[in-house]
Amino acid sequence: MSDARYGRVQAAMARHGVGALCLATPHLAAFASGARRVRVAGSGGTLPWVVVRAGAPSAAIFTTDPDGAPSGMPRAAVRPLAWDRDRQLAAVADLVREVPGAVACDVLTPALRDALAGRALVDAAPVLAEAVAPRSDAEVAAVVVALAAARAALRAAATAVVPDGVAADVWARCADTMAEHGAGFPLHEGRVRRAGRDVLPDERFVRGDVVQLEFGLWLREHAGIAAGTVGCDVDLSASRRRWDEALCALASTCRDGASTRALREAAARAGADASGLLVHGLGVGIEPPLVDLDDGADVSLRAGTILVLAPVVAGFRATRALLVTERAHRWLEPAP
């Protein structure tokens, strides 16, 4: 799958006239390179550690862990990471110096702009959006497996939301289930919220609590995420029905060429609240499009994109993933 993704990146670069990609965002860098290590320590996601040059047989990665490179990557493409920022930026600039065309960057800091002075710099987002979708059947299948593992972890975590239960047990039960599915890396630390705030591990639940849970993981180089709302001796069936209606309204707009503005309008009509991302892409990580109910940005959906729908209605939040197709959508997991 890494080779197929790299081929799509190269094709998208050619269509946009881009000579090189400089990538710092962890999941985008992993998508383009196939490298297992997805962050340069201390960079904060701003220091490029993957460079893709037009026509090159593979990406070049800067890393302290050569074993994190894909097995088929030429050893010359695996370069030592310079812990000094200026030295690292100079190495990136040297790598793209002889490449014709614009340099596309996913994160363009003043320091990187200075290091690439004299080069035409463009936003990498359009190039990467074309490369990410359409996904192959194998990629979609891998995400489905990761989604199922994340959903199983969520179900296990929810069993800890009981009167006088300790919040730490929520994370512990999630972690145990992840291990059973062979998912060794969490996508993030997981969120447990009630009354609009994050719950601390030593807090206890009481009757009447309404608790929002979200957990994500990586499995077989792809990400899965699942969120749901649990009542602590509380009947949430009415809120759940309203959430179902909002979910269906959102899903009905998810087809090739649809506007993210239409997603926001459908959610607002269905009574969804602005609380975190309304919709986001999913693949090797959380990917564009990132749709916030309060954001005015407008982009078109592409067939082959995997979307996670996450409306919040009357305090009830859950997620369900689908595949955007040319005419409609296809659910990738059962209703939560």
ABEGO torsion letter per residue (X at the ends): XAAAAAAAAAAAAAAAGBABBBBABAAAAAAAAGBABABBBGAGGABBABBBBBGBABBBBBBABAAABBAABBAAABBBBBABAAAAAAAAAAAAAABBEBBBBABBBAAAAAAABGBBBBBAAAAAAAAAOBBBAAAAAAAAAAAAAAAAAAAAAAAABBBGBBAAAAAAAAAAAAAAAGBABBABAEBBBBGGBBBBAABBBBBGBBBBBBBBBBBGGBBBBBBBBBBBGBBAAAAAAAAAAAAAAAAAABBBGBBAAAAAAAAAAAGBBBBEBABBBBBABBBOBBBBAABABBBBBBBGBBBBBBBBBGGBBBBBBBBBBAABBBBABBBX
